[in-house]
Amino acid sequence: MRAMLEQADLAAYTGQFVWLELNFDEAQNHEFLAKYGAIGTPTFYVVDPEDGKVTASQVGAMSLSEFQEFLHRGASFVATKTRSPADAALTRADALLAQQPEKAVDAYRQALEFAPANWPRRGVAESSLVTAMQNSGLYEQCADTAATEAASMTRDANFARTMVAGMWCLITPAPTPWTSAAAQRLEPLAKEALSLSSTVRDHRDELYRTLMYLSLARNDKATASEWGDRWLKELDAIRPVNDEQRSAVDIARVELVQTFGDPKRVLPALLASEQAMQRNWNASLRVAQMQATADNYEGAITACDRGLARTPGPAGRSWLLRVKADALFAKGENQAGREALEEALKTAEAIPNPQTRDNNLRAIRKALGELGPLKKNSKP
């Protein structure tokens, strides 16, 4: 997404927007993020400078045309205080989406009920409705709505976004009779979304991942492997233009293997990226994760140490220490593993983002609580 924005010609919007980019993990940004409810990245907002209210919001990556439509929608709602009932409901839903998705569901439904047949924002409202249902845990409604709305949707970025949310609603709950029936409706649509040139990289990755999960749920490892091969072929064909894009491709490689795959297939690319991005601790973390998955625990430990030497912040340092601890435990070095976890706990206390900090502390304390007393034959 960042690479697309860096290359996009946004001169037409000069003077209309004050552009603000906020790092999710920096303490000075928490007041803004708490006020507007950002719970994931990337999240985009258009904020009315007069009253500070959100006039448009979007979670997740967008194509350039989608982004331009998003800017136009937000700017037009700032300029025109009198809105149609459908547009007013859409604005209200966007403002609710991050913090109160269950109320956003009702507002998006209202927008679609109020909307005339030729309403230009129908696709946005439909895809956002499905996303709000996913975020509210309304998984069966989410999957059903995604399949129903898709029948009449234009095959564009909003269609792909709808399929991503709908497919994840099949994966999140435990398999039930309704998930099997819904999968028969959604899988062909997900495959269709993958065939579209308008489907952005992030959404392609999510669609491949969910198709693999559904195959594994049916114990069809051969099909899961075929989807993984197609996904990896696409990733390997990408020639990153900057470190941001390189990292995005590497994240997808790790997610592919964590879903189903051989870590040895992606390690050469990850090691090359670590070498190319000398200051990026995340690159070392990804190598460590895949070395551990490949049962090369010594390689995982040394990769963590390389990452720790790249001066990560508290969240990154805590994460690296936890991966290192797991590798040490796998080697039978329990005392060293415990010490790494204790250091991770101490480090996590300094994470500035409250939600990230609390989640880390909870997970580390749970891991420490499950260790019990050290055995006498534990390696020092």
Helices and strands as residue ranges (DSSP letters): H 2-7, G 11-13, G 27-29, H 30-36, E 43-47, E 54-59, H 64-79, H 85-96, H 101-114, H 122-135, H 139-150, H 157-171, H 177-194, H 201-217, H 221-237, H 243-259, G 263-265, H 267-276, H 281-293, H 297-308, H 314-330, H 334-348, H 354-369
